[in-house]
Amino acid sequence: MKKLILLFSSVLFFNLSAQKKDKDYSSILKSKNIYEINAFLRDAHPDDPRRSVLKPRVMDMMREYIKNAHPADQKVKGMQEMLALLKRRPSTKITFDEMNAIIKQKQIAKYNAELAAKKSLVTYTPSNTQNVFVASTTTAAAAAPAAIPDAEAEEFNMLMAVSPVEHKNKTVKILNSLFDNDPYSKECIVLIENKSDCNIIVRMEGVGNTKYRLAVPAHGDNSIVVSKGDYLFTSLVCGAQYASQKTIQKPLMVALGSSSK
């Protein structure tokens, strides 16, 4: 028992030491790294005197980067967003509620676009060589995702192959949920983001017979409106089992998997 306690104490000590090392800002005033200074501004105490020096410095560095960046530089947009935040607040740190609001607005724009086009922005067709599905968007065709298990491939196809009327009804229901700020509402939206290379089916099991299934394409996302309550989320992500208990009382976003790219 003493050995176990000693081992646990050692692991805890090394973990705390590693965390402290990861966030060591003792030399931050010498830093020329935009992202390092940005991280300091997010983590540091509001009254830390180094803020008055580093905030204007990093903003100047961002402006200089944007000015000299190549037109196709993917970092420019993120840099502009960080700069805009720093003009309004002490750091680029945003709250969980603010992040949810950003996600919510993106989803509203997405589903409004679908309704305007009167069809889904993503379509699925079976591959001729494998029991998988190829996702294509209105802007560009995506590569075929890795095969999901044969036991789920047919079910995935069935869940994705909804009629235009069903899709429109689902889209309207999701939009209504996104706009609904009533705390007494019995339903809310769940957004699943699939970062993996495989198509997945997320299963949500609640009390009694309350069950939902949501097909989510590789490198895509999908939403569903569910009754509020406690759920067991399960999925098979590229062969790996996922399971997590979640209490849903407000809009929820869950990200699963990671790309090999």
N, C-alpha and C positions, 0 to 999 in steps of 0.2 A: 504493500500500500504506500509506504514511504517513497519507494522507488518511482511509483506511478505519479505521486504528487511532485517529486523532484523533476521528473521528465516533463510534466505539464508546465511547471514553473519555468523550466528552461526554454520550452517552445514559446511560451507567452513572452518571455524576456526578449528572445530573438525576433519575434513578430513585432513587438513594440519598438525595438531598436531599428528594424527595417523600415517601419512606418515613419519613424523620426528621421531616418536617413533620407527617405524619399521626399520629405518635405523640409529639408534643410535649406533655409533661405538666408543663411549667414553671409553669403557672398552675393546676394541678389543685386546689390547696387553696382556691381561690376558686370552684370549680365548684359549681353547684347542680343539675347534670344527673346523674340516677341512672345512665344508661347510660354516660356518660363516666367517672364514678368507678368503675363496675363494670369497665370496660375497663382502667383504670389498675391496679386490684387484680389483674387477670389477668396484666398485662404486667410489672408492677414487680418488682424484685428482692425476695426474701423478707425481707431485712433493711432495706428502705427505711423510714425512720422515719415517713414520711407515712402509712403503712398504719395505724398505731395511731390516727390522727386520722380518716382517711377511712372505714375499715371501719365503726365504730359510727355515723358520720354517715349513710352510705348506707343502713344497715339501718333507722335511724330514718326516713329519707326514704321507704323502701319501705313501712314500717308505716303511715306517714301517708297514702301514696297508696292503699293497700289500704282503709284506714279510710274515706276520702272517695270512693272509686270508685263509679261507677254499677254496679248489679247485673249489667248486660249487658256491662260493660267487658271486652274480650278480653285486655287486658294483665294483668289481675289474676292469672290462673293462672301466667303466666310470672314475675310478680313474687313470688308465693308460693314458687315453685320456687327462685328465686334466693336468697330470704331463708332458706329451709331449708338450702341449701348453705352460705351464709355463717355459719350457726350452727354448722356442723360443721367448716368448713375456712377457710383464709385468703382464698379467692376462689371465684368460680363456675366457674373453669376446671376442665374434666374431661379425662381422658386419652382417647386413641383407644380403648383397651380398654373404658373405662367407657361411652363412647358406643355401642360395639358391643353391650355388655351391655344397655343401655337399648333399643336397636333389637330385640335378640333377644327380650327380654321382651314387647315390643309385638307381635312376630310370633307368639310362642307364644300370647298371649291371643287374637289374631285367628283363628288356625287352630283353637284349642280351641273358640272360639265357632262356627266353621263346622261342626266335627264335632258339636257339641251340637245345632245346628240341622239337621244332616244334609243341608246344601246349601251352595252358595256364597253368601256375603253380597252378591256382585255378580252380576247377570245381564245378558245382552246380547241385544238384539233388533235386527234390521236396520231401518234407516230406510226409509220408503216413497219418499222423494224423492232420496236420495243413497246412494251405496255406502259408508255409514258405519254406525257402531254407537252406539246410545244406551245409556249406562250408567245403571242405577238401583240404589240400595242399599236396605236394609231400613228406613232411616230417612227418606230423601228422594230424589226423582228428580233426577238431574244433567242439565245441559244437554248437547245433542248435541255431541260433539267435532268438530273440524275433520276434513275428509276426509283419509284417508291415500291414497297413490297407488293408482290402480286396479290396478297390478301386484301390490300387496300386500294389497288389501282382502279378496279371497277367501281368501288364506292366513291372514290375521288371524282371519277368521270360523272357519276350520277349526281353528285352534289354540285359540280360545276355546270352541268348541262341544264340550266334553268331556262324556261321559256321567256321571251321578251316581256310578257305581262307579269310573270313572277319576279323578274329582275326589277322591273319598274316599281312594283309594290314594295319590294325589299328596300330599294333605294329611297323611296318616299318615307318608309318607316324609319330608316337610319337617319335621314335628314331631320325628321321630326324629333328624334331622340337627341340629336346633336344640338338642336335649337331649344330643347326643353330644359329649363333651369329650375323646374319645380322640385324642391327637395322631397315632396311627398309622392312623387311619381313612383310607380311600382316597377318600372323598367329602366334600363340604361344600356348604353352601348359598350361593347367590348371590341377592341381593335387588336388583331394579331398580326405582327410583322414577322415574316419568315425570311431570315437572313441566310438560310442554308441553301445548298445546291439541290435540294430535293423537295418535291411536292409533299405536303403533309396534310393530315387531318387532325384537327384539335378537337378533343372530346371534353365537354363540360358536364359533369354530373352533379346535380344538386339533391335536395331533399326529395324523397319519394320517387316519383317517375319523371321529375324535371331533368331533362337531358337535352343537350344541344350538340350538333356537329358542325364544324366549319372547315371547309377545304381552303387551304392557303397555298398558292403556287410558289415555287422557288423564287427567291429574290423579289417577292411581292407582298401584298398585305390584303386582308379581307376583314370585314366587320360583321357583327351580328348584334341584334337587340335581344337582351335576355332579362328575365325576372331577377330582381335584386335578391341576394342571399349568399349562402356559402356553397362553394363549388370545388370539386376536385378536377383540375385540369390535367389531361394526359395526352400524349402524342408520341409518335415514333418519328424521330428526326434523323434521317439518313441512317437508320438502323439503331440509333441510340434512344433508349426510353426516357421520356420526360414526364414528370409528375409533380404537381404543386397544388397546395390548397390555397384558395383565394376567396376573400370576402368581397363581394361586389355590391357597393352602395352608391358608387358614382362612376362615371366613365373611366374605363380601364384600358391601358395599352400594355401588351405583353410582346416582347421580342424574343424569338426563339432561333437557335442555331447560329452558325457563323460560316461565312463563305470561305472556301479553300483558296480563292483567288487573292 
